[in-house]
Each structure stands twice: as C-alpha cells, then as structure tokens.
Amino acid sequence: MYQVIATDLDGTLLNSDHQVDPFTVATLQELQARGLHFVIATGRHFRDVAGIRDRLGIRPYLVTSNGARVHDVRDNRIHAHDLPEDIVKRLVAPDIAGTHGRVIVNLFVDDAWLIDREAPQLLTFHQDSGFRYEVANLAAHDGQGVAKVLYIGDAADLRVVERNLARHFGDALYVTYSLPDCLEVMAASVSKGRALALVLEQLGLSAERCIAFGDNMNDIDMLESVGHPFMMGNANPGLIARLPHVPRIGNNFEAGVAHHLRALFAPQREPA
C-alpha cells in the first residue's frame, strides 16, 4: 500500500493562481492524520516552499531547488548541493543569458532569492508564502552557496540560453524547464528523483511505497523513480511524450491531485 505522497507544486498541487485551495488543504491534512508521509518536490526556494507548507497545514519533507536542498519535517537541512563557485560567475555573464538584456537572471542562495532587476510581475507566484526577491549585482556575487540559477524569458530567448549552456558546459550541469518561461540550472548530480530517494531512505521505505505527481520536465526522474507515478492532465507536451506510459489525472486548476488522492485512499468524509 502507498505510504509516501510526493508532489510538485506549480502546475500540479497549486491552482492556476499558484495558490492552494481549501479542498486540497483538507485532503492533505486528513491523509497526514491517517499516517501518510508527504514530500513536496519543487524548483522553488526553501523559504518560499516553507510558507506554502504552512498554508497547507502539514509537515512534509521539502525537496527544493529541484533537489539541491532537502529539509526534513522539522526544517533541518539534510542535504545540500551547490553549483561550483566559478561556474556561477560564468552563468550570470552576458555571453550566457544574452547581451540583449531580455532574460531575467536569478540566483537561489540559502536565505535569499537574488535577481538582476525589478520584476514585480513575478510576485504573483508567491502570494501564499509572501516570499520576495532582492535586486542585486549578480556579477559581483562570489558564487558561494548557490543552489540554482534561474533564467526567465520568452521561449525563443531561453532556447538560445539552453544552447549556450550546452556549448560552454556540456554535461557538467543539470538544465531543465519548470515552466515554459523558466530555465533552471543546478549541479549535474542534482535532481528531484535523487533527493526523493534520499528521503525514502531516511523513512526506511522503498520506492514501491511512493506515489508521485508532476507536470513538467523537471519532474521526469521523480516520476521515473517511484512505484506509482501520475501526470497532470495539464502536463507539458514534452513530458507526455517522454513518459507516455504514466497515467494522466485531472488538472491542477481543478484540484486534480486532491481529487485523485481521495479516489486512491477513499477518505471517510468530504470537507464541508
């Protein structure tokens, strides 16, 4: 029987406004009360996810920055893997992001989200947590303690960035998309799947006991590594093509994860 529930956030557990809804909150709280373990696995920053976790009212393990950070249910950090300092300095240089200035460059460090310019439109993604960026001179950053570099821009510009990364770094980095306009870069050995395996080891449970939900390219190895993967109905077409055998469920904007969990676990009561 399932004992661990792992889920992505954006496009998966969160609705179209990137927030949690009451039905999802009630479902997760009921299942945790019944002894289920939860893992939130996302590209978001730890501080951001901790705020969303508090809205959910559960105590999950937190896999953040696509697996570069793992925290236990008491917020103790049990795993961290930073990008090399010299590579961070190269990743923020114009020859990677483009001299045109259209791509927004971000660094996720332990306690902050650093960004190269004001971008208030991004704060709509963080209404539940209240997490905010800090504008900084990224070229002057020493490169220490960086879990993730994030490029935000139009798809065409990000494809150029992706090609630049491949040309300059080859397989030395883990490069993936969390949203069509978000290209994310971590150390090569980082992934949600590896981080989830670490959590399962801590819990003393096998991957066969775990179900997972995802919607985008950064969820691939997590979905491949568990015994019971599920893909959102609104999943990225690239993910559908990559994992055609994974069952698709409802959409995130209709609380698809919560509805599917209630079907799987048949809770005894529905929320009022």
N, C-alpha and C positions, 0 to 999 in steps of 0.2 A: 504493500500500500504506500501511497505517497506520504512523505514526511517533511519534505522541503519544497517551498514555492519560491522560485527565483523570477524576478520580473524587471524588465526595463521600465523606464518612466515615460519619456516623451514619445507620443505615438502609440503607447502601449497602456500603461496604467493611468496616465493623465489624460484628461479630455482635450478637446480642440483648443481650449484656452490655457492649456498647460497647467491645469489645476486638478485637485482631487475632488470627487463628488461624494455626497453623503452615502449613496448606495455602496460605493467602493469602500469607504471608511468602515461602514457597518459590517460588510462582508469580511474584510481582513481582520478586524478586531474579533469577530466571532470565531474565525478559524484559528487565530493565535490562542484564544482562550481554550480551544479544543486540543492544543498541544502541537500545532503545526509550526514549523520554523520558516521564517521569511528571510529572503536575501533580495535587496534592491541593488540592481546592477546597471549602471548608467555611465554616460560620459560626463555627467555633471560633477561639479566640485563638491567635496565632502561637506563643507559648511552649508551649501545650498541644499543638499540632499538631507542633511540633518534637520533643516527647517521643514521640509516636506514630510519627513518621517514623523515629526511632532504633530503635524496636521492629521496624519493617518492614525496616530494614537497606538502604534505598535512598536515593538523593539526588534527590528531586523538587523542582520549583518548588512553593512554598507560596502558595496564594491563601487568605487568612484573613479573618475578619470579613466574609464574603460578598463579598470583593473590595476592602475598604477598605485592605488591606495585601497586598503581593506581595513575596515574597523569592525570590532565585534559589537555585541548588543549593548555594551556599556561605554561605547565610543573609544575603547582602547585601540590604538593603531596596531594591527598585527602584521601588516605588510606594506612596504613602500618600495617603488622602483622609479627612480628619477631618470630623466634624459641626461646624457652626458653634458657637462657644462659647455664644452667647446662646440658641441652640436647646437645647443640652444642659441648661442650667439650667432651662428650661421643661419638658423631658422628664422630669425627676426630680420635678417638683412634683405634689402630690396631685391636682390637677384633671385630670391625665392618667391616672395609674395608679389613681386611686380613693382616696377617704378611708377606705374600709373596711379598708385595710391587708392585703388578701389577696394582692395581686400583689407578687411579689418583683422589685425593680428592680436592674439590674446595669449597670455601665459597663466596657467593654473599653478600657483605655488601653495605651500601648506595652508596658509591662513588668508590668502587673498586671490582675487581674480584681477589680473593686470591687463590693461587694454591700451592700445596706442592712440585712441581718440575718444571723444564723447560719442556714445551710441545709445541714446535713451530708448530707442525702439526695442532694444534687447531686454529691457527690464520687464516687459510684459511676460517673459518666460519665467519670471521669478516672483510672481505675485504671492504665492503661498509661503515662500521662505523669506522674502524681503532681502535676499542676497543682492549685493550691488558690486559693480566693478570699481576699480581705481585707475584713473588715467595715469600712465607712466611713460617715461622714456625707455622703451624696451631695449634700444641699442646700448643703453648704459647699464643694463642689468648684468649681474655677474654670472648668470646661468645656473646658480645653485638652487637646489630644492624644487625644480620644475617638473611637475608630474606630466603636464600635457601642454602642447602648443596647439592652438585652435585658430584656423583661418575661416573667416566668414565672408561670403561674397556670392556673386552670381555664379551659376553653374559653369559657364564658359571660362570665367577667370579662374575658378578652382581647378578646372581640368588642366590649365596651364601650370598652376602651382603643383598639382599632382605630378605632372611630367617633370618639373624642376626637381622635386624631391627624389623621384626615381633616378634621374640623371646624376644628381650630386651624392646620393646616399645609398642607392641600391636597396639591399635587404637589411640595412643597418637600423631601420626604423619600422614601426608598425603604423601604417597610414590607413585610415578608414573614414567613412562618412557616417555621422549620426543623424543628419538631416541633409536634404539635397544642397543646402547652402552652408553646411558646416563640415569642413575637412579637418580631421583631428590627427595629431601626431604624438606617439608615445615611443618609449624604448621598445626595441624589437621583440623582447620576450613578454611584453605586457599584453593581456587580453582579458576579457570578461570570463572566458572559459577557464583559463588558468587560475584566475582569482576565485572563481566558484569552486574549483577543485580543492583549493586550499581551505575554503570554508567547510566543505563537506568532510575533509579530513579532520578538521577541528571538531566537527559534530560526530565523527565516527560513523558516518553514513555513506553508502555507495551512491553513485550517480543514478542508479536504477530507482532510487527512492526520491528522485528530484524531478519536478516538472518546471518548465521554464517558458516564459512568454517574451516575444520580441517582435520588432517590426522593421529593423533597418540593418545595414551592412555591418555595423559594429556588434550585432548580436549573433553573427554566424557561428562562431566557435562555441559560444554558450549553448546555442540550440543543438549543435552537433554533439556536445559533450554530455548531455543529460539523457536519462532514460525516456523521458516523455516531453518532447518539445512541442510548442504550439506557436503559430504565427498569426498575427493580427490580420483581419480582413482588409485593413488599410495598409498592408505591408508594402515596402519598396518593391517595385517590379524586379529589381536586381536580386533581392533576397528570395523572392518567389522562384525565380529562375535557378538560383543557386541551390535551393533546398526544396525541390518540388514535392518531395515525399512528406514534408512536415504539414500536419493538419492546420487548416486555417479556421479561425474562430470569428467572433464578432468584431466590430470596430471599436477603436478607443473612444470615439465620441458618443458611443452608446454603452459605456462601461462594460465592454466586451470581456475583459479579464474577470471582473467580479461576477458577471452572469455565468461565465464558464466555470469558475470555481464553485459556484453554488450548484451547478449541474453535476460536477465531479464529486463534491463532498456532501451534497444533499443536506444542507443545514436544516435544522428542525423548524426554524422560523424565518420569515422575511422581515426586514426592518419596516417599521410603521411609516 
